[in-house]
Every structure is written in C-alpha cells, then in structure tokens.
Amino acid sequence: MSVLAVGVSHRSSPVALLERVALEGQARLKVMSEMASAPSVNEVLMVSTCNRTEIYADVEKFHPAMAAVTELLSWHTGVPLSELTRHAYVHYEERAVQHLFSVACGLDSMVVGEGQILGQVRNAIKDAQQAGTLDRVLNDLGQRALRVGKRAHTDTHLDHAGADMVGLGLDVALRRIGAPVPEAAHASEPSADTAAGCPVAGMAESGDPADEVGAALPDPRPLTGLRVLVLGAGSMSALAANTVARQGAGQVTVANRTHERAERLAECLTEAYEPIRSRAVPFDSAAEVLSEVDLVISCTGAQGLVLDRDGVERARSTARPLVFLDLALPHDIDPGVRELPGVDLVDIEDLRRAVAERGDESAERAGAISLVRGIVDEEVDEYRSGRRAELVAPTVVALRDKARTVMESELSRLEGRLPELDDKTRGEVTYAMRRVVDKLLHQPTVRVKELAAGPDGHSYEAALRELFDLDPATADAVSRVERTPGEQAREG
C-alpha cells in the first residue's frame, strides 16, 4: 500500500480551472466514494479550499489508481481529462506525505503560513469519515498532518510573520476603497489582548461559532467608520468578521443561509468589540443592504453566484463607492459587477497577483519558513520509519506463527511417544517450550523492526522470509486478518 496525491492548486492552475474543479457537499462525498471503490484504491481523502483541490489515496498500484482518480475527477467536474492532466501534479509515496505535511503547515498556501488550512484539513478528514472512504492509513496520515501543522505554527510562529487570506484581501480592498493600509499590519507580534474575539467556526470539532476562541488579530484600525457586509458564517467568513471588527469597522452586518448562525456571530461581535454595531439579516435580503455598506466580504461555499450583476445594479440606490471582496471558489460575486459605476471587485485572481507583486521575504519570514521546512522533513522521516516498521509486522507474525506450528507438532509427537505423562508434567513441558520459542524469537523480531525503519529496511524483511522459508502468502494472509473492518469490506 502506498500514498498517492493528485491535485491542482494556485501554483499549477488558473483560477478559472480551480473554480471548475471545486466540489462541495454531497458532490464531494460522492466523488470520494466512487474513487475509493475503484480498482487499486483503498482509501480516499480530499482537501478542497479556495486555492486547491487535492485527492490523497491509499493505493495498491500507481498507474491504475492514478487513472481512476483523474478520470473520475474529470467526469464529475466536467473538466476534460486532457485539460485537467495538463495542470495537475502527482506525488507518490514519500513525496505525497511530504506534500500533505507542507500543505498543513501553510507552506503551499497562496499566503504562506496562513493558519486556516489546518481547519480545512480537519474538515477534509471529517468529510472522508462521513463518506466512508477513510481507514487506517489515511486517517493516521491525516491526524499526523494536523499535528505537524500545529507544531509548525507553535514552534515557529510562521502565521505571525505574514498575513492570512483575509488580511491580504483586506489590504487590497482597502487600497481600492482609498483607506490607509498600515505597513506590517499583519506582521507584528500580537499584543496581550489581540487573542480576544469571536469564535472562528470550523476550527473547533463541532464547527459551531460558540466553540472556539478566534485567532489573534492585528491592532491597527484602518477600517474605522466603514460599514461592512459579511456573507457566510463559516470559518473564513467568521475570521473576516472578527478582522474587520478588530480593525475598527463602524458596523458589521452578517448574512448566512442558516440565520441562527448569523445571529450568533453578530451577537458575539457586539459583545467582543463594543461599541461596534453588529446585526444579522436574512440571507435572501442581503442585496437590500448593499446601498448601506462600503465593503462586502463573501465566502459562502455556494456552487452558484450569490450576487449577480443585475441584482447588484438594482439594489444600489446611491452612487457611493462599493468594493466586493470575494474569497470564495467557485465565485460568490458575479465578475460583471466590475462594469457598474462606483463598484469594484477583489477576487482570488487579484490576490494571487498581489502576492506575486509583493514578494515579501523578510528575514523573519524567511527564517520561519526554513524552520517549518525542517520540521516537515523531520516528521516525514519519522512517518516513513513508522510505516516501514508496520510493513515488516506481517512477516514477524508469520515467523511466530511458523514457530508455534513447529512447537505444537513437536509437542504432539512427544505426547505420542510418552503417553504416560500426567497433565501437570505435560503442562510444564508445554510452558517451557513456549518460553524457549518466545525468548529465541524476541530479540530477532525486535531488531528486524528497528532495522526495517531505516534505509533499505525492506531487505531485512526479505532476509527474514528467506532464512526461515516463510511463505509470502502466509504473511499476506496475516496482514489481511489484521486489517480494519473497513479495509476487509472493500476487499470482499
């Protein structure tokens, strides 16, 4: 079994393609289920964000598994296979593990070091569990990726060395509005009170906005007096609401399809950032608020447009400037709104250009990135060693099984030659032989597991099979018995 990663991201694909490949809700679960049922594929985990769609699979054979994954992704998204493969990247075995760990640390994000990716990886694990496509290999890998990401942010403070997607988007939007953008607004160390704020949904296990304290936010207040509409109440939208409130917005209005979530977030903002005025409005009435606000931030996860050009044009009763910050993929806001007088739109493509133009590689940031890469390399080595030790386990079990068979055969022969042995003596002899077998095998089996974790570890397993004439089929049978019910169900 080996790990395969197939994906497209902001580094390999235009935003238009990322938008077409993005899958949400039941569509994502269905694709994962079909992929996990394909030949040579055992498990599937899909990480989907505004900057990437990546499929991680535990596979038996590389080529048929890769073909199945790419063909099913093409079929379900409507992207021609030739176009998809032109922009997709593929990682296998150790490189796939390294890539996932790098993603979880934020090293592969558009804004390097952003912390939202950890919540997105956690949600990907939950989705795979719901779809029934996650078992021992990818669950262990996913949980380890979360630990690596947390360690990277805790040990290096990489997320304090640069902006996140929301912060970068606000910087660009503020320039469009004409508001001042303080230098290093997102690079300063957080003060003692910056951890206060409303919970960020999606970061906690339940995903409820009332279950986790928000992330640290910058002190400068460039949004003083501005009125903001936030569409959505998920993790990114909740972070956006916290950020604009922390930066001094005069009023924050929240609209979400589940109105109760919008109300909870608005109430929390009012309590945390007094004297800010916050309110919730029905999602269907969001357009009616457009004439009252200066900035609209949207990240709803909808599969279609939330606001189209005609709807925005009808809703605007004044000529006051209005800027949309669209952090969603697929787009929430119709790009056609740029044609309307006084209206501007900042989307993912604009943020990608801003990152390219900024090229921020401060000494602090470069040092943090280097430290995180070292952490990733260390964790990959540890994961590889653990996997190698696991792979030799079936051979060790097969060796012990063969020794037990030999011992039982000899005990049976002894009983035939000495039928007069009483039960107590027979028990003592049996116990002594088992002790001898266990003691003889203990050190070699412990040592071969240690050696298997190192370079060329597979050669020690091969030597063990050869020396003791172990039937590979026996070891494979032991491995199948040890597999989880989910793995066995797929094989049946």
JOURFEN-V360499 format. One record per backbone hydrogen bond with DSSP energy under -1.0 kcal/mol. CO is the residue of the C=O (numbers start at 0). NH is the residue of the N-H. E is the energy in kcal/mol with one decimal. If there is no record, write none. Layout:
CO_NH_E, CO_NH_E
//
This chain:
1_58_-3.5, 2_92_-3.0, 3_56_-2.9, 4_90_-2.6, 5_54_-3.3, 6_88_-2.5, 7_52_-2.3, 8_11_-1.3, 8_12_-2.4, 13_17_-2.0, 14_18_-2.4, 15_19_-1.3, 16_20_-2.1, 17_21_-1.4, 23_26_-1.2, 24_28_-1.7, 25_29_-2.5, 26_30_-2.0, 27_31_-2.3, 28_32_-2.2, 29_33_-2.3, 30_34_-2.5, 31_35_-2.5, 34_37_-1.4, 37_40_-1.8, 39_59_-2.8, 42_57_-1.5, 44_55_-3.4, 46_53_-2.7, 50_9_-1.7, 51_48_-2.9, 52_7_-2.0, 53_46_-2.6, 54_5_-2.5, 55_44_-2.7, 56_3_-3.1, 57_41_-3.4, 57_42_-1.1, 58_1_-2.4, 60_64_-1.3, 61_65_-2.8, 62_66_-2.4, 63_67_-2.1, 64_68_-2.5, 65_69_-2.4, 66_70_-2.3, 67_71_-2.2, 68_72_-2.2, 69_73_-2.3, 70_74_-2.5, 71_75_-2.4, 72_76_-1.6, 73_77_-1.8, 79_83_-2.6, 80_84_-2.8, 81_85_-1.1, 83_87_-1.4, 88_6_-2.0, 90_4_-3.0, 91_94_-1.6, 92_96_-1.9, 93_97_-2.6, 94_98_-2.1, 95_99_-2.2, 96_100_-2.3, 97_101_-2.3, 98_102_-2.6, 99_103_-2.6, 100_104_-1.4, 101_106_-2.0, 102_105_-1.4, 105_112_-2.1, 110_113_-2.0, 114_117_-1.2, 115_119_-1.6, 116_120_-2.5, 117_121_-2.2, 118_122_-2.2, 119_123_-1.8, 120_124_-2.0, 121_125_-1.9, 122_126_-2.5, 123_127_-2.2, 124_128_-2.1, 125_129_-2.4, 126_130_-2.4, 127_132_-2.3, 132_43_-2.5, 134_138_-2.4, 135_139_-2.1, 136_140_-2.1, 137_141_-3.0, 138_142_-2.6, 139_143_-2.2, 140_144_-2.3, 141_145_-2.0, 142_146_-2.0, 143_147_-2.7, 144_148_-2.6, 145_149_-2.5, 146_150_-2.5, 147_151_-2.6, 148_152_-2.1, 149_153_-2.5, 150_154_-3.2, 151_155_-1.7, 152_156_-1.2, 156_159_-1.4, 157_160_-1.4, 163_167_-2.9, 164_168_-2.5, 165_169_-2.6, 166_170_-2.1, 167_171_-2.2, 168_172_-2.7, 169_173_-3.0, 170_174_-1.6, 171_175_-1.6, 172_176_-2.3, 173_177_-2.3, 173_178_-1.7, 181_184_-1.2, 190_193_-1.4, 192_195_-1.2, 193_216_-1.2, 199_202_-1.5, 207_210_-2.1, 220_223_-1.1, 222_225_-2.5, 225_249_-2.0, 225_250_-1.3, 226_293_-2.8, 226_294_-1.7, 227_252_-2.9, 228_296_-2.9, 229_254_-2.4, 230_298_-1.9, 233_237_-3.1, 234_238_-2.1, 235_239_-2.2, 236_240_-2.6, 237_241_-2.3, 238_242_-2.5, 239_243_-2.6, 240_244_-2.0, 241_245_-2.7, 242_246_-1.8, 243_248_-2.4, 244_247_-1.6, 246_222_-2.0, 247_224_-1.5, 249_276_-1.3, 250_227_-2.9, 251_278_-1.8, 252_229_-3.4, 253_280_-2.2, 254_231_-3.5, 256_258_-1.0, 257_261_-1.4, 258_262_-2.4, 259_263_-2.4, 260_264_-2.3, 261_265_-2.4, 262_266_-2.6, 263_267_-2.2, 264_268_-2.3, 265_269_-2.1, 266_270_-2.0, 267_271_-2.6, 268_272_-2.4, 272_275_-2.7, 276_251_-2.4, 278_253_-2.6, 281_284_-1.4, 282_285_-1.6, 284_287_-1.1, 285_288_-1.7, 286_289_-1.2, 288_291_-2.3, 293_322_-2.0, 294_228_-2.6, 295_324_-3.8, 296_230_-3.1, 297_326_-2.5, 306_333_-2.4, 307_311_-2.2, 308_312_-2.5, 309_313_-2.4, 310_314_-1.8, 311_315_-1.4, 321_343_-2.4, 322_295_-2.5, 323_345_-3.2, 324_297_-2.6, 331_305_-2.9, 331_306_-2.0, 333_336_-2.2, 334_337_-1.7, 335_338_-1.8, 336_339_-1.7, 339_342_-1.7, 341_321_-2.7, 343_323_-2.5, 345_325_-3.0, 346_350_-1.9, 347_351_-2.3, 348_352_-2.0, 349_353_-2.2, 350_354_-2.4, 351_355_-2.0, 352_356_-2.5, 353_357_-2.3, 354_358_-2.4, 361_365_-3.1, 362_366_-2.3, 363_367_-2.2, 364_368_-2.5, 365_369_-2.1, 366_370_-2.0, 367_371_-2.3, 368_372_-2.4, 369_373_-1.8, 370_374_-1.9, 371_375_-2.6, 372_376_-2.4, 373_377_-2.2, 374_378_-2.6, 375_379_-2.5, 376_380_-2.1, 377_381_-2.0, 378_382_-2.5, 379_383_-2.8, 380_384_-2.3, 381_385_-2.2, 382_386_-2.4, 383_387_-2.3, 384_388_-2.1, 385_389_-1.9, 386_390_-2.2, 387_391_-1.3, 391_395_-1.9, 392_396_-2.7, 393_397_-2.4, 394_398_-2.2, 395_399_-2.3, 396_400_-2.4, 397_401_-2.2, 398_402_-2.4, 399_403_-2.3, 400_404_-2.0, 401_405_-2.4, 402_406_-2.5, 403_407_-2.7, 404_408_-2.1, 405_409_-2.3, 406_410_-2.4, 407_411_-2.1, 408_412_-2.1, 409_413_-2.4, 410_414_-2.2, 411_415_-1.6, 412_416_-1.7, 413_417_-2.3, 417_420_-1.6, 421_425_-2.6, 422_426_-2.4, 423_427_-2.1, 424_428_-2.5, 425_429_-2.4, 426_430_-2.5, 427_431_-2.4, 428_432_-2.4, 429_433_-2.1, 430_434_-2.2, 431_435_-2.2, 432_436_-2.5, 433_437_-2.7, 434_438_-2.6, 435_439_-2.5, 436_440_-2.1, 437_441_-1.7, 440_444_-2.3, 441_445_-2.4, 442_446_-2.8, 443_447_-2.5, 444_448_-1.5, 445_449_-1.8, 446_450_-2.7, 447_451_-2.2, 450_453_-1.4, 453_456_-1.3, 455_458_-1.4, 456_459_-1.1, 456_460_-1.1, 457_461_-2.3, 458_462_-2.2, 459_463_-2.2, 460_464_-2.2, 461_465_-2.2, 462_466_-3.1, 463_467_-1.9, 464_469_-2.4, 470_473_-1.2, 470_474_-1.5, 471_475_-2.4, 472_476_-2.2, 473_477_-2.2, 474_478_-2.4, 475_479_-2.2, 476_480_-2.0, 477_481_-1.8, 483_487_-2.3, 484_488_-2.4, 485_489_-1.7, 486_490_-1.7, 487_491_-1.8
//
